[in-house]
Amino acid sequence: MASILTTAASRASASAPVVASACARRLAAGRAAAGAVRPLTAGGVVVDHYTDGWNIGDISEFTRPGKYQIQTFNKISEKGLGKFPKDLYEIKPTEWEANNAHAILLRSHKLQEDEIDVTVRAIARCGAGTNNVPVARLTEIGIPVFNTPGANANAVKELVLCGLLLGSRRVVDGINHMKELGEKGLARERVEKDKAMFGGREIKGKTLAVIGLGHIGAATARDAASLGMNIVGYDPGLSIESALKLPRDIDLADSISSAVSNADYISLNIPYIKGTPSEGGTHGIIGRDIISHFKSDAVLLNFARGELVDSDAMKSFLDRSDGGRYVSDFPDDEVWDHRNAVLLPHLGASTGEAEDEAAAMAAETIRAYIEHGTIRNSVNFPDTALPDRPPQTIRMTVVNRNVPGMLAHITELYGKAKLNILQQINHSRGDIAYNVLDVDPHTDDGQAVVLKDLQRELTMLDGVLSSRILFGSPGAGYARNVNGQYFI
């Protein structure tokens, strides 16, 4: 399978560095037909994103018609896609093969590295989880990945509340029994006699332990409290935003085991992280140790991820406890046919409203990044926002490895070019640092600067992964440093 780097490298000459772009094939074909093929230079073939250069004095070069290209995988809500102005954006379907997308929007599609061209500068998933996106690899090459936390919170919360009732009464068993009686014509005759087979309990006055108090957990706690339940919560990373949404009478526990020990119902709302709990992950976090603290008739509600629960341990619990239940929104090979388990086909976010909200949030996040350099809701880049750029200035962004001295090297190049940085911000997260700078495009002696030369120097700094000039034709001004080769 071709990688992003090998795909890019295949475009370069083995004997000389080449300045290339994903538009090269399309542009070259058009120019050849028109007899306007640009002559080769000592540095290779120069293709500058629909323009002939970054000369600030030649404004017409920056106002040529162009659109940002957004490639979609899966069916994305039309209401969400409507957030992209048609005069600035063009939406391309999955089968699009032009390979020059500026951003990718997807839902459940498992994104492969060879589907991500060197022109891609951002990827957004319409949903909270990003396990179908190669986030670690994209971080290495400096591409932000966005998600939509909270967009499906209401939809999932409503299904969790439904799960409370499914775990309290044998509703599913009762429905199936009525179908069997109906097929035999015995429903009216047997209904009153057989209903005793499906008795249950009320949730009012019972205790619900909510493990994970993010968007979904906080909403679940709040609404369950309004139904008369007593709430115990656990979340070692509780944010102020989520804390403000919690019911006033919630009791906060200091561990999962203490939270579940006296709970009649347990709602699991934490993210899945590869690795066991001892390795810092959450795989099988609800295992034999935690389950040993369950009440004998506890009901576990798992609308987070199937892998969070140790299936063998859960089956053992259900086998020895007639009152215990497991309600999950995920398949499970061990308990799929257990009489005390109710498994749903991943319906949590499957509402039109949730899909609309997630797509709209993803689209707005992509727009904020592409048009303004703003980062929010990224799973691998730091939140970063610079105020609107001052008039007559140009905004530039730089993505680099988070190593000492990089900011000094970057600003030194602006000084060398005699450019004044009017405002800037630098944030880091893990191995990535991200810079947004607003500069006066004229030197201190009033001369316009050819920014493409500065951009090349910036991009080819050791440790820099990519740079952008947020000015001019949509899609223009993006440059990548791919293993020491310059791609635009």
Secondary structure, DSSP 8 states (H G I E B T S, - for coil): ---HHHHHHTTS-SSS---B-TTHHHHHHHHHHHT-----BTTB---BTTBS--BTT-GGGG-S---EEEEE-S---HHHHTTS-TTTEEEE-TT------SEEEESS----GGGS-TT--EEEESSS--TTS-HHHHHHTT--EE--TTTTHHHHHHHHHHHHHHHHS-HHHHHHHHHHHHHHT-HHHHHHHHGGGG-----TT-EEEEE--SHHHHHHHHHHHHTT-EEEEE-TT--HHHHTTS-TT-EE-SSHHHHHTT-SEEEE-----SS-GGGT--TT-BSHHHHTTS-TT-EEEE-S-GGGB-HHHHHHHHHH-SS-EEEESS--TTTTT-TTEEE--S-TT-SHHHHHHHHHHHHHHHHHHHHH--B-SBSSS--B------TT-EEEEEEEE--TTHHHHHHHHHHHTT--EEEEEEEEETTEEEEEEEE-SB-TTS-B-BHHHHHHHHHTSTTEEEEEEE-SSTT-SEEEEETTEEE-
